[in-house]
């Protein structure tokens, strides 16, 4: 287990001090690309091994891991957990899988149709149903978690590569990594695209939404953090601290509205916070393992921590403390 504690001063009208503790657990299965942790309980953090066809549970209190082998070729990309089970995205296996949290029995729900059916990132809506995106298939999907019926919508922009996903007020919102656009479903279930600045350079990769209903995205190609206000249609962007070398990827928004993003174009990877009130970035936090590439990050309100997986074969927790 690796641990590092950093102290910094936040810029702004009323400077605040924060102490960030980053802890990483070395995953015992080598080169498995552990990713997309989901905090189901303080002693139950689920994640998937994308390269090794497994789901696993980490107990942060003891450091113990438990592995659940998935069907061969599943290529899991993402996992989300509720009282019914742990649901994983079978990215290569063209299915959504459900793991019983007690018995670890696996049920597969194949995606309909032919061609690419690469389930990518999934999120629950307020009914417990699942929205997801399929990057290669260029689709947004929905699965009724009671009937298991799956509905797919084609994204109009060709090769748009839907990527990051959040569900807000019952609707899916996603980035289109192959273009300079965001996408959602309207109330009448029609696809709506939102164009972002810098058409030939902007490549939004992950997305988040704050308490005010503002949508935040990271521009992986240009090295920007961006915010779209649906009420005014105003878009603001700020260069990341590492500039064009930043390659911001994983991102999450915390309990105070700070936007956190991983700069993956620099080694070691760095996690940087952004105060939307003062419009300033924090000092970057280096990830001790190096990170390789931090692809996805979630904020857990109970522990007030960011959770992430790394290509250095670790699961990480970054606890945020404000003073």
Secondary structure, DSSP 4 states (H G I P E B T S, - for coil): -EEEEEEEEE-SSS-EEEEEEEEEEE-SSTT--EEEEEEEETTEEEEEETTTTEEEEEETTTTEEEEEEPPTT--EEEEEEETTEEEEEETTTTEEEEE-TTT--EEEEEPPSSS---EEEEEE-TTS-EEEEETTTTEEEEE-TTT--EEEEE-SSTT--EEEEEEETTEEEEEETTTTEEEEE-TTS-EEEEE-S-TTT--EEEEEE-TTSEEEEEETTTTEEEEEETTTTEEEEEE-TTGGG--EEEEEE-TTS-EEEEE-SSSS-EEEEEETTTTEEPPPEE-TT--S----EEEETTTTEEEEE-TTSEEEEEEEEE-
